[in-house]
Amino acid sequence: MRLVLIVGGSQGLGLALVQAYTAAGWQVIEFSRSGTGVGHVDLDISQQDLASYTHELNQLATQPWQEIILINSAASILPIAGVGQMAEGELLAALTCNLVNAIRLIEHFVRLFATHPARKVVAQISSGAALRPIAGWSLYCASKAGLEHYLRVLVLEQASQLQPIRVVSIDPGVMDTAMQASIRAADSAQFAELPRFQARYAAGELRAPRQVAAFIFEQLACVQGGERLVMQDEA
């Protein structure tokens, strides 16, 4: 039996991943606010309460899986604003969604599955913003950068384990998702790179989520752990 846990699986890349793994015969558990399919579990990643996630994993941890994959695709680009121009509530919500709860998801997974004999993978959807500062995206950039360094530590720790978890970060590039729509709707006064994102959309340069999901599905089947996977443009 093969199990995949997908956080943020109700739309965009997360939904495409749900469809890819379901078609391949995996048991899929999808965590989101608005999902409706088989295997859906209600979870709002922007809130402190992760009880539905922890309860579900507690039930699954004792079963004899051959493979177990956790993919966190949930994130928010908002607020898009300069430093010093964000409300306190916006700041806390962004950090909770993109950094604090992303770490909590992984912590609980590691705690429960550390000694499980299955092949185990933790995959975090990242961004080029983890490596490059972008004006107006301070919270998103900081969250993604902090999360990647957290994953590097996890890779280091898992290297000495008898039943190691393979840990990867995935930069999917620019996709045609609701997040990109939010970026294009940003205030140009707060986001200097707005014309570049609008031009890429107009030129049809955004990848379809199903294309990225196929890449991730293929890569996660053979990762050794410690990789930062970047989906390159086709030649």
Helices and strands as residue ranges (DSSP letters): E 2-7, H 12-23, E 27-32, E 40-42, H 51-60, E 67-72, H 88-95, I 96-100, H 101-113, E 119-125, G 128-130, H 138-158, E 165-171, H 178-184, H 194-202, H 209-220, E 228-230
